[in-house]
Amino acid sequence: MRTEGDPDSKQSYWMWCPACDDSVRINDGWAWNGNLAKPTFTPSILITGGQWEPGHKFYKPSHHKVATGEKTICHSYLVDGVWQFLGDCTHDLAGQHVPMVPVPDWLATS
């Protein structure tokens, strides 16, 4: 997890979502337990998007099992450093609990 302060004094938190294989940024609108190693955020984290066309750099058929142009959903809780993916997720980790992974070096030092 990486934290950063915005110019207007708001705090942001960056994590790596193993289900989406992508970065997740949330702001200080969530309650946080203050633990960088095993964070808990509330309420739930809901990220929606759309499936890109095959060949596009953001196309991730192995993560979200929806057709091109359809809505992708990643809905989770992060509790004591464990992602708790909810059943409405469109990816393969729906309904599973998965420990956090470190953010990639390029994100950790950005």
HUQUIVEN-V379577 format. One record per residue. N is the residue number from 1. RES is the residue in three letters. PHI is phi in degrees with one decimal (none if undefined). BURIAL is b if it has 9 or more other C-alpha atoms within 8 Angstrom, else e. Layout:
# HUQUIVEN-V379577
n->(N	N)
res->(RES	RES)
phi->(PHI	PHI)
burial->(BURIAL	BURIAL)
This chain:
# HUQUIVEN-V379577
n->(1	2	3	4	5	6	7	8	9	10	11	12	13	14	15	16	17	18	19	20	21	22	23	24	25	26	27	28	29	30	31	32	33	34	35	36	37	38	39	40	41	42	43	44	45	46	47	48	49	50	51	52	53	54	55	56	57	58	59	60	61	62	63	64	65	66	67	68	69	70	71	72	73	74	75	76	77	78	79	80	81	82	83	84	85	86	87	88	89	90	91	92	93	94	95	96	97	98	99	100	101	102	103	104	105	106	107	108	109	110)
res->(MET	ARG	THR	GLU	GLY	ASP	PRO	ASP	SER	LYS	GLN	SER	TYR	TRP	MET	TRP	CYS	PRO	ALA	CYS	ASP	ASP	SER	VAL	ARG	ILE	ASN	ASP	GLY	TRP	ALA	TRP	ASN	GLY	ASN	LEU	ALA	LYS	PRO	THR	PHE	THR	PRO	SER	ILE	LEU	ILE	THR	GLY	GLY	GLN	TRP	GLU	PRO	GLY	HIS	LYS	PHE	TYR	LYS	PRO	SER	HIS	HIS	LYS	VAL	ALA	THR	GLY	GLU	LYS	THR	ILE	CYS	HIS	SER	TYR	LEU	VAL	ASP	GLY	VAL	TRP	GLN	PHE	LEU	GLY	ASP	CYS	THR	HIS	ASP	LEU	ALA	GLY	GLN	HIS	VAL	PRO	MET	VAL	PRO	VAL	PRO	ASP	TRP	LEU	ALA	THR	SER)
phi->(none	-126.2	-115.6	-152.2	-99.4	-85.5	-56.0	-92.1	74.5	-84.2	-100.7	-122.2	-126.9	-111.8	-136.4	-108.4	-90.0	-70.7	-76.2	-91.4	53.8	-156.9	-78.8	-128.1	-120.9	-123.4	-108.5	-77.2	-75.4	-95.7	-77.3	-130.0	-78.2	82.3	-98.5	-69.9	-78.9	-135.5	-72.0	-125.9	-122.7	-137.1	-76.5	-64.1	-106.9	-120.4	-123.3	-121.4	-164.6	-139.1	-73.3	-79.0	-73.2	-54.0	96.9	-73.9	-63.0	-96.7	-70.2	-134.2	-65.8	-78.7	-106.0	-108.6	-91.7	-130.0	-74.0	-50.3	86.6	-82.4	-71.6	-103.3	-134.4	-127.5	-125.1	-152.3	-113.3	-116.5	-126.8	49.5	78.5	-121.3	-72.0	-114.9	-79.9	-83.8	-69.3	-87.4	-67.3	-98.6	-108.6	-67.2	-94.9	-54.2	81.4	-107.0	-111.0	-135.5	-61.6	-60.0	-116.6	-63.2	-70.1	-61.9	-55.7	-64.8	-87.5	-65.7	-109.9	-67.3)
burial->(b	b	e	e	e	e	e	e	e	b	b	b	b	b	b	b	b	b	b	b	e	e	b	e	e	b	b	b	e	b	b	b	e	e	e	e	e	b	b	b	b	b	e	b	b	e	e	e	e	b	b	b	e	e	e	e	e	e	b	e	e	e	b	b	b	b	e	b	e	e	b	b	b	b	b	b	b	b	b	e	b	b	b	b	b	b	e	e	b	b	b	e	b	b	e	e	b	e	e	b	e	e	b	e	e	e	e	b	e	e)
